[in-house]
């Protein structure tokens, strides 16, 4: 009974060569016997399917006849696939079967030949006053971390010494390793850890960083805090984390903590406060001075205002969209006297008589 190789790789019949290759990489990474999720039988089945569908001639035969012929008298098994070649050191059909680990794992979170290594990210916390969070601020911080060595500009070589071919990989930047398994001889390819894939090493190491290309030093970093930032938000500074030899530096993450204001609160792009108003001023009207983040602002209390009513001071709120700003909202809190003098009590009784 012929096997459905397309189904084994989770593909529809007639899938392209690129789709076959992509599906094989994914399943090979999942079922490889050396992994925790490995399944030797499943891996064998997946590899068998790829050996047919990954070869243009065999794929054409399989699509036409439902099996890949090996020629007259060939030792075809497993539905037309010649598996006898696994017993020799040459693998499939007398040809070496080579896996580049960078190709297999690329795109699956395991790195790849086009994915440059990155240094570690750095996280710090800063505190801001309420006013700084609204209008923005600039902070300077000192951080001790791995920075690019200034003596060798990060290449690890002594100035003027130059580089030479890596003795481990012979200047190729890659290491090929042969491994015997039940499926034959496999060759895996990985990046050389000595030269970090560059193929070159310093003839003489830098005397400052000893060839590491980085040195742990203290760096002053200027942080520009944008206007309107809120408590708990994080600022990301690309490339300001720890440096690494022959790779991209990590990022710097700054978590912001905003102190509370005694009398002003934020609601979206608006700011607000409560304004205590005397009963007589609420009845007759008056002018009060209100504390905003822009300074004291006079506000007119209209006669007959109600408790909890909001008065709006335009364009004194949170900056947003460039030059635009929210408003400053003033919530009226009418104060009721707890004690009354005889005269005040008499006057209020007269007001009651007037129906007020």
RODO-2510 file (C-alpha; in nm, 4 decimals, decimal comma):
residues 356
     n   res          X          Y          Z
     1     x     0,0000     0,0000     0,0000
     2     x     0,1448     0,3316    -0,1115
     3     x     0,1891     0,6055     0,1448
     4     x     0,0446     0,9521     0,0974
     5     x     0,3595     1,1615     0,1273
     6     x     0,1696     1,4866     0,0966
     7     x    -0,0503     1,3885     0,3902
     8     x     0,2554     1,2893     0,5955
     9     x     0,3935     1,6435     0,5517
    10     x     0,0529     1,7996     0,6127
    11     x     0,0226     1,9296     0,2554
    12     x    -0,2299     1,9201    -0,0259
    13     x    -0,1437     1,7179    -0,3358
    14     x     0,0610     1,9162    -0,5858
    15     x     0,2205     2,1436    -0,3232
    16     x     0,5190     2,3410    -0,4514
    17     x     0,8805     2,2498    -0,3817
    18     x     0,9142     2,5454    -0,1431
    19     x     0,6049     2,4338     0,0478
    20     x     0,7475     2,0812     0,0741
    21     x     1,0792     2,2112     0,2013
    22     x     0,9126     2,4385     0,4559
    23     x     0,6890     2,1588     0,5856
    24     x     0,9857     1,9223     0,6146
    25     x     1,1925     2,1754     0,8113
    26     x     0,9079     2,2228     1,0568
    27     x     0,8484     1,8509     1,1110
    28     x     1,2187     1,7635     1,1178
    29     x     1,2715     2,0183     1,3928
    30     x     0,9772     1,8728     1,5848
    31     x     1,0359     1,4979     1,5495
    32     x     1,4173     1,4755     1,5425
    33     x     1,5191     1,1916     1,7775
    34     x     1,7579     1,4192     1,9661
    35     x     1,4765     1,6504     2,0774
    36     x     1,2386     1,6057     2,3697
    37     x     0,9448     1,6006     2,1288
    38     x     1,1318     1,3539     1,9050
    39     x     0,9635     1,0540     1,7473
    40     x     1,2028     0,8232     1,5621
    41     x     0,9361     0,6480     1,3545
    42     x     0,7640     0,9724     1,2648
    43     x     1,0960     1,1353     1,1784
    44     x     1,1826     0,8403     0,9547
    45     x     0,8458     0,8719     0,7804
    46     x     0,8818     1,2481     0,7320
    47     x     1,2334     1,2098     0,5906
    48     x     1,1122     0,9404     0,3524
    49     x     0,8376     1,1713     0,2273
    50     x     1,0819     1,4563     0,1739
    51     x     1,3273     1,2342    -0,0126
    52     x     1,0557     1,1801    -0,2739
    53     x     0,8731     1,5138    -0,2825
    54     x     1,1943     1,7135    -0,2454
    55     x     1,3381     1,5611    -0,5646
    56     x     1,1894     1,7048    -0,8865
    57     x     1,2083     1,3791    -1,0825
    58     x     1,0736     1,1573    -0,8050
    59     x     0,8017     1,4096    -0,7254
    60     x     0,6876     1,4132    -1,0893
    61     x     0,6737     1,0322    -1,0930
    62     x     0,4911     1,0232    -0,7613
    63     x     0,2351     1,2830    -0,8752
    64     x     0,1730     1,0802    -1,1924
    65     x     0,1870     0,7206    -1,0736
    66     x     0,1464     0,7429    -0,6984
    67     x     0,5015     0,6161    -0,6397
    68     x     0,8599     0,7089    -0,7248
    69     x     1,0287     0,4453    -0,9454
    70     x     1,3943     0,3591    -0,8900
    71     x     1,4481     0,1943    -1,2258
    72     x     1,4157    -0,1672    -1,3368
    73     x     1,5063    -0,4099    -1,0634
    74     x     1,5604    -0,1306    -0,8117
    75     x     1,5179    -0,2088    -0,4484
    76     x     1,2048     0,0015    -0,4130
    77     x     1,0219    -0,0222    -0,0847
    78     x     0,7921     0,1838     0,1280
    79     x     0,5627     0,2448    -0,1680
    80     x     0,8335     0,2982    -0,4292
    81     x     1,1004     0,4678    -0,2161
    82     x     1,4389     0,2996    -0,2189
    83     x     1,5346     0,2873     0,1474
    84     x     1,8280     0,0494     0,1102
    85     x     2,0690     0,3381     0,0638
    86     x     2,0426     0,4199     0,4328
    87     x     2,2664     0,1304     0,5168
    88     x     2,5650     0,2900     0,3460
    89     x     2,7624     0,5946     0,4436
    90     x     2,6310     0,7869     0,1420
    91     x     2,2657     0,7991     0,2545
    92     x     1,9938     0,8540    -0,0041
    93     x     2,0541     0,6945    -0,3394
    94     x     2,4303     0,7084    -0,2958
    95     x     2,4266     1,0796    -0,2331
    96     x     2,5236     1,2358     0,0998
    97     x     2,2261     1,3720     0,2916
    98     x     2,3326     1,6973     0,4548
    99     x     2,1310     1,9115     0,6940
   100     x     2,2245     2,2711     0,7582
   101     x     2,0878     2,3299     1,1090
   102     x     2,0598     2,7000     1,0303
   103     x     1,8224     2,6147     0,7434
   104     x     1,6143     2,3699     0,9436
   105     x     1,5659     2,5857     1,2501
   106     x     1,5465     2,9250     1,0812
   107     x     1,2074     3,0783     1,1383
   108     x     1,1196     2,8505     1,4298
   109     x     1,2817     3,0456     1,7107
   110     x     1,6124     2,8545     1,6966
   111     x     1,8110     3,1134     1,5036
   112     x     1,9339     3,0994     1,1443
   113     x     2,2169     3,2017     0,9177
   114     x     2,0494     3,5358     0,8422
   115     x     1,9585     3,6039     1,2005
   116     x     2,2365     3,8006     1,3630
   117     x     2,3029     3,7387     1,7299
   118     x     2,1935     4,0074     1,9751
   119     x     2,3286     4,1225     2,3064
   120     x     2,1175     4,1091     2,6198
   121     x     1,8405     4,3613     2,6738
   122     x     1,8673     4,5892     2,9764
   123     x     1,5704     4,7035     3,1885
   124     x     1,5638     4,9947     3,4312
   125     x     1,3005     5,1972     3,6200
   126     x     1,2711     5,5746     3,6494
   127     x     1,0425     5,7934     3,8611
   128     x     0,8725     6,1042     3,7221
   129     x     0,6788     6,3817     3,8863
   130     x     0,3211     6,4217     3,7702
   131     x     0,4139     6,7388     3,5830
   132     x     0,7063     6,5681     3,4054
   133     x     0,4753     6,2930     3,2843
   134     x     0,2402     6,5509     3,1317
   135     x     0,4908     6,7786     2,9612
   136     x     0,7772     6,5324     2,9073
   137     x     1,1304     6,5442     3,0424
   138     x     1,4911     6,4478     2,9744
   139     x     1,6666     6,2196     3,2207
   140     x     2,0297     6,1113     3,2304
   141     x     2,1133     5,7768     3,3882
   142     x     2,4379     5,5885     3,4478
   143     x     2,4253     5,2209     3,3496
   144     x     2,7009     4,9639     3,3934
   145     x     2,6853     4,7129     3,1072
   146     x     2,8853     4,5517     2,8280
   147     x     2,9748     4,8240     2,5783
   148     x     3,1708     4,8095     2,2533
   149     x     3,5423     4,8249     2,3293
   150     x     3,6667     5,1671     2,2215
   151     x     4,0236     5,0428     2,1776
   152     x     3,9436     4,7872     1,9051
   153     x     3,6043     4,9246     1,7918
   154     x     3,4458     4,5943     1,8848
   155     x     3,6423     4,3564     1,6580
   156     x     3,8562     4,2084     1,9376
   157     x     4,1850     4,2663     1,7537
   158     x     4,4798     4,4727     1,8639
   159     x     4,5068     4,7954     1,6642
   160     x     4,6991     4,7326     1,3409
   161     x     4,7327     4,3589     1,4029
   162     x     4,4733     4,2474     1,1506
   163     x     4,2951     3,9116     1,1308
   164     x     4,3612     3,5626     0,9985
   165     x     4,1593     3,2561     0,9016
   166     x     4,0014     3,0723     1,1918
   167     x     4,1968     2,7536     1,2593
   168     x     3,8844     2,5666     1,3730
   169     x     3,6650     2,6153     1,0661
   170     x     3,9410     2,6984     0,8168
   171     x     3,7909     3,0367     0,7410
   172     x     3,4500     2,8989     0,6372
   173     x     3,2646     3,0215     0,9419
   174     x     3,0845     2,6854     0,9666
   175     x     3,1535     2,3489     1,1228
   176     x     3,0358     2,0282     0,9552
   177     x     2,9762     1,7326     1,1822
   178     x     2,9031     1,3756     1,0690
   179     x     2,6672     1,1598     1,2685
   180     x     2,5664     0,7989     1,2257
   181     x     2,2058     0,7028     1,2946
   182     x     1,9688     0,4215     1,2065
   183     x     1,8871     0,6192     0,8932
   184     x     2,2462     0,6406     0,7737
   185     x     2,5127     0,9070     0,7719
   186     x     2,3935     1,2630     0,8385
   187     x     2,6010     1,5765     0,8118
   188     x     2,4939     1,8747     1,0183
   189     x     2,6235     2,2278     0,9689
   190     x     2,6501     2,4826     1,2463
   191     x     2,8097     2,8213     1,2994
   192     x     3,1674     2,8149     1,4258
   193     x     3,1644     2,9295     1,7881
   194     x     3,5301     3,0358     1,7777
   195     x     3,4964     3,3010     1,5050
   196     x     3,1179     3,3471     1,5455
   197     x     3,0596     3,2600     1,1813
   198     x     3,2944     3,5251     1,0382
   199     x     3,5753     3,2871     0,9446
   200     x     3,8304     3,5332     1,0829
   201     x     4,0019     3,5678     1,4211
   202     x     4,2448     3,8374     1,5447
   203     x     4,6148     3,7749     1,4920
   204     x     4,6653     3,9494     1,8246
   205     x     4,3903     4,0065     2,0777
   206     x     4,3043     4,3547     2,1988
   207     x     4,4897     4,4242     2,5227
   208     x     4,1932     4,6152     2,6667
   209     x     3,9068     4,3686     2,6122
   210     x     4,1305     4,0592     2,5622
   211     x     3,9635     3,9797     2,2306
   212     x     3,6049     3,9938     2,3603
   213     x     3,5222     4,3055     2,1564
   214     x     3,3205     4,4357     2,4515
   215     x     3,4103     4,5685     2,7948
   216     x     3,1967     4,6233     3,1016
   217     x     3,1907     4,9988     3,1576
   218     x     2,9651     5,2707     3,2916
   219     x     2,7712     5,4658     3,0294
   220     x     2,5649     5,7819     3,0685
   221     x     2,2447     5,7588     2,8656
   222     x     2,0104     6,0496     2,7986
   223     x     1,6449     5,9432     2,8049
   224     x     1,3871     6,1635     2,6358
   225     x     1,0510     6,1054     2,8030
   226     x     0,7639     6,1969     2,5677
   227     x     0,4841     6,4291     2,6820
   228     x     0,1720     6,2539     2,8059
   229     x     0,3366     5,9289     2,9157
   230     x     0,1401     5,7326     3,1751
   231     x     0,2342     5,5325     3,4802
   232     x     0,3602     5,1851     3,3941
   233     x     0,4424     5,2589     3,0299
   234     x     0,7743     5,1403     2,8892
   235     x     1,0151     5,3347     2,6686
   236     x     1,2296     5,1268     2,4314
   237     x     1,5680     5,2529     2,3151
   238     x     1,6883     5,0320     2,0294
   239     x     2,0525     4,9299     2,0401
   240     x     2,1240     5,0795     2,3827
   241     x     2,1405     4,7467     2,5660
   242     x     2,4477     4,5266     2,6046
   243     x     2,6931     4,4956     2,3164
   244     x     2,8134     4,1616     2,1816
   245     x     3,1053     4,0554     1,9613
   246     x     3,0038     4,0294     1,5928
   247     x     2,6380     4,0969     1,6675
   248     x     2,3704     4,3555     1,7280
   249     x     2,3500     4,5223     2,0705
   250     x     2,0390     4,4569     2,2758
   251     x     1,7747     4,7162     2,3590
   252     x     1,7210     4,9320     2,6660
   253     x     1,3756     4,9235     2,8265
   254     x     1,2770     5,2000     3,0695
   255     x     0,9680     5,1477     3,2846
   256     x     0,8095     5,4727     3,4000
   257     x     0,6616     5,5302     3,7462
   258     x     0,4605     5,8516     3,7841
   259     x     0,4120     6,0143     4,1247
   260     x     0,0602     6,1244     4,2186
   261     x    -0,0287     6,4932     4,2368
   262     x    -0,1841     6,6257     4,5562
   263     x    -0,4818     6,7914     4,3888
   264     x    -0,4762     6,7188     4,0147
   265     x    -0,5781     6,3954     3,8454
   266     x    -0,5616     6,2776     3,4868
   267     x    -0,8534     6,1434     3,2847
   268     x    -0,7386     6,0596     2,9326
   269     x    -0,6185     6,3822     2,7709
   270     x    -0,7932     6,5962     3,0327
   271     x    -0,6769     6,7049     3,3765
   272     x    -0,9079     6,7783     3,6648
   273     x    -0,9329     6,9071     4,0192
   274     x    -1,1938     6,9838     4,2847
   275     x    -1,2606     7,3444     4,3828
   276     x    -1,4202     7,4139     4,7230
   277     x    -1,6688     7,7030     4,6878
   278     x    -1,8515     7,8878     4,9663
   279     x    -2,2274     7,8588     4,9753
   280     x    -2,2746     8,2342     4,9327
   281     x    -2,0344     8,2420     4,6358
   282     x    -2,2232     7,9564     4,4773
   283     x    -2,5467     8,1522     4,5191
   284     x    -2,4203     8,4948     4,4186
   285     x    -2,1232     8,4109     4,1918
   286     x    -1,7548     8,4923     4,2427
   287     x    -1,4046     8,4631     4,0958
   288     x    -1,1660     8,1948     4,2233
   289     x    -0,8012     8,1129     4,1501
   290     x    -0,7362     7,7520     4,0372
   291     x    -0,4006     7,5738     4,0452
   292     x    -0,3156     7,4157     3,7080
   293     x     0,0121     7,2686     3,5819
   294     x     0,0568     7,5929     3,3870
   295     x     0,0217     7,8034     3,7028
   296     x    -0,2672     7,9835     3,8730
   297     x    -0,5669     8,0588     3,6517
   298     x    -0,8644     8,2786     3,7516
   299     x    -1,2030     8,1220     3,6897
   300     x    -1,5465     8,2831     3,7186
   301     x    -1,8042     8,1009     3,9291
   302     x    -2,1494     8,1759     3,7840
   303     x    -2,4303     8,2577     4,0273
   304     x    -2,6478     7,9605     4,1163
   305     x    -2,3921     7,6960     4,0282
   306     x    -2,4689     7,3419     4,1505
   307     x    -2,2565     7,1071     4,3565
   308     x    -2,0527     6,8745     4,1304
   309     x    -2,0935     7,0922     3,8239
   310     x    -1,7904     7,1049     3,5928
   311     x    -1,6255     7,4194     3,4637
   312     x    -1,3864     7,3858     3,1707
   313     x    -1,0569     7,5665     3,1173
   314     x    -0,9622     7,4973     2,7566
   315     x    -0,6172     7,3859     2,6391
   316     x    -0,4718     7,3353     2,9871
   317     x    -0,4770     6,9562     2,9790
   318     x    -0,2439     6,6862     2,8421
   319     x    -0,0502     6,7588     2,5192
   320     x    -0,1272     6,5195     2,2316
   321     x    -0,0992     6,5024     1,8521
   322     x     0,1794     6,7559     1,8417
   323     x     0,0489     7,0961     1,9493
   324     x    -0,3016     6,9972     2,0640
   325     x    -0,3938     6,9767     2,4313
   326     x    -0,6830     6,8493     2,6365
   327     x    -0,8815     7,0610     2,8820
   328     x    -0,8610     7,1286     3,2542
   329     x    -1,1879     7,0379     3,4300
   330     x    -1,2855     7,1991     3,7589
   331     x    -1,5413     7,0123     3,9692
   332     x    -1,7346     7,2482     4,2004
   333     x    -1,7618     7,1350     4,5616
   334     x    -2,0016     7,3623     4,7562
   335     x    -1,9022     7,3864     5,1206
   336     x    -2,1847     7,3809     5,3738
   337     x    -2,0969     7,5540     5,7035
   338     x    -2,1039     7,3198     6,0038
   339     x    -2,1561     7,5974     6,2577
   340     x    -2,3547     7,9225     6,2256
   341     x    -2,3374     8,2389     6,4291
   342     x    -2,6660     8,3843     6,5578
   343     x    -2,6551     8,6524     6,2939
   344     x    -2,5853     8,4044     6,0141
   345     x    -2,8580     8,1746     6,1379
   346     x    -3,1058     8,4621     6,1450
   347     x    -3,0147     8,5634     5,7885
   348     x    -3,0549     8,2088     5,6630
   349     x    -3,3943     8,1824     5,8292
   350     x    -3,4935     8,4982     5,6457
   351     x    -3,3740     8,3338     5,3202
   352     x    -3,5876     8,0322     5,4043
   353     x    -3,8805     8,2659     5,4406
   354     x    -3,8078     8,3901     5,0908
   355     x    -3,8264     8,0324     4,9650
   356     x    -3,4530     7,9958     4,9077
***
